[in-house]
Amino acid sequence: MSKKQIKQSKQALNKRHSAIPPSVKSTATLEKPKAEQAAVMKSIEAPVVVAKATNAGVTPAVTAASTPIAVSSPSERALQLINQLRDLDADVASDAATQLGALGEAFAVPALIQVVENSEGYYHSVVRAAASSSLGLLKDARAVDVLVIGTRDEMAEASAEAVRALASIGDARAVDSLVEIVRNTDGFYVPVVRLASVIALAKLGGAAAKAELAIVAANESEDPVVRQAAQSK
C-alpha cells in the first residue's frame, strides 16, 4: 500500500458511521470509465492476495493470506456480472453483486473481495454492502480477512453487511474483531452494526463470544436494543 493510500485510510477511519448513504444514483465514487473493466478482469484472473486487517481500532482476527487463490472456470453469466460491478450506475453494480452471490460460483469471490476492499475508493456503499452479502452467501473462507476490514466501512449498512457475512461464513477467527465492534471503545459504530455483531457472536459461539454477550446482557447502560439481543442469546 502506498503512502497516499495509507493516509487516505487513516482519514477514513477518523470518520464516524453515517446511517444515510449517498444517493444510489450518485457517481461521486464511481468516476472511472467503463474502459477500465478489462483491467479489472485481468486482475481477477490473476492470483489474489487478501489485504491485512490493520484498521485502527479493530483487532485483526486473521493475518493476510499469502497463498494464491485458485479460481474455477466461470460461466458466461458470471463474467458478465463481474464486468457490471464497475458500472457507473450504482444500481446496476449493486444488482450484479447480489446476483453473483445467488449464482453460487466460487470464481466470483476474488471480484467481490475487491469490491469490499475498495482500495481505490471506487465502489459505492450500496455496491460494497451487496458484495459483502454475496460473500456471506458463498461462504468462502478466503473472504474473512477483507470482511474484517469491511466491518470498518464508514457507511453503516456496508459495515453491518460485512458483519453479517462473517456470521454466515461461520469462521471463528472473526470473533475477536466482532467483540471489538460490540465494545466500540472509539465510538465509531452505530447501534445497527453493534446489534449485527451481537447476533453474529451468538451464531459463532465459543467461550469468548459467550463471555462478551454476558457482559452486554448485564450492562444496564447499554443500548436497550443491543442489550435485549444479547439477553435473548
Helices and strands as residue ranges (DSSP letters): H 3-13, G 34-36, H 37-45, H 76-84, H 90-103, G 106-108, H 109-117, H 125-138, G 141-143, H 144-150, H 156-169, G 172-174, H 175-183, H 191-204, H 207-218, H 224-232
